[in-house]
Amino acid sequence: MGGICNNLGCTTIKIGGHLDHVHVLCMLSKKITLEKFLQELKSHSSKWIKEKGDPFYNFFWQDGYGAFSVSPSHVAGVVEYISNQHEHHLNVTFKEEFLRILERDNVEYDERYLWD
């Protein structure tokens, strides 16, 4: 995924995740929209994993995504957070955490449209 980001002109800072999600921290290029970036990242990474053999044949990304900007002063904290996903998710699920972030930042949402 880092190579895909870099090929799209989006400098990779940190990538990591857990069983049901991935975090990508990168510098979004001025030459690509967020929507196009995620479309390209998902399609190329999905194609790559499917080429790894039959166990991955049915792999797919969900349709949606969550995207957040990070101020330069918080990058180190986000890098650490991404690095510790396995330990972090021993205590809280991805869905619980995502909802907490939305609520903390006063983002309006309809949960019917969050998960597919």
N, C-alpha and C positions, 0 to 999 in steps of 0.2 A: 504494500500500500504506500510505503514511503517513496518508492520509485515512481509510482503513478502520480502521487502528489507533485514530486519534483518535476516530472515530465510535463505537468500542467502549469508549471511556473509557480507552484505553491510550495515554498520551502518548508520541509518537514521539520518539526521540532520534537515531537514525541507521538508515538502511536502505541496503543495497548488497549486491552479490554478484558472481558470475562466471557463466560459461557454464552450469553445472549446479546452482547453488544460490543461495540468498539468505540474508542475515543481517538480522535485525530486532532492533534494540535499542530497547526501549520499557519504560515503567513499566506493569506488568500491573495493571489495575484490580482492586480488591477485590471488584468486583461480577461478575466473570466468571472461570470456571475456565480454566486453561491449555488444556485440551482444547477447550473451546468457543471460546476466542479463536482458536486455530489453525484450527479448522473454519471459522469465519466468515472469517478472513483468506484462507484458501485458496479457499473457494467464491466469495467476492466478487471476488478478484483474478483468478481463473480466468475468471469470467464477463466481467470487464472486458477482459482480453486477447483473448478470443475475439470480442468485438465490434469488434476492430481490423482484422478482415478475414480472408480465406481462409487466408493463411499460418499463422495462429494457431488455426485451427479444431480441430486435434488436440492443442492444449496441455493438459497435465494436471500436477498436482503428484503426487509420490509419496505413498503412504498415510501413511508415518511422518514423524517429525520428531525433531530434537534440540533440547532446551531446557536452558539453563543460567542460573543466577542469577549476577548480577554485583554485587559490593560497590561502594558509591559511590566508593571510592578507586580502583577499576579502570575506571570508566566512560570516562575520557579515553583510556586505552589501547585499549579495545575500539572506541571511535569511530575512532581512528587505524587500527586493524587493519581495520575494515570499509572505511574510505576507500581502503586500499591493496590491495584484493583482486586486481586485475589483476596487479600486480607480484608479490604473494605467490605466486600460483598459477603463476608461471613456473617455480618450483622444487619445488612439492609439489602433488599432486592433492588434491581435496576428500576423497576416500576415505582417502588416506594421512593427511591431517591429522585427520580425524574419529577415526580409529582411535588416533592418537597422543594425542588429548585424552582419549578414554575410558581408555586405558592409564595415562596420567599421573595421572588422578584416580581410578584404581582402580575404574572402573565395570565391573561384570560385563556381558558381552554374548555373544551367539551371532551370529557374522557371517552366518549363514544368514538371519537376520531383519532385517538392517540395510538391505539394498538391494533395491529392487523395480523 
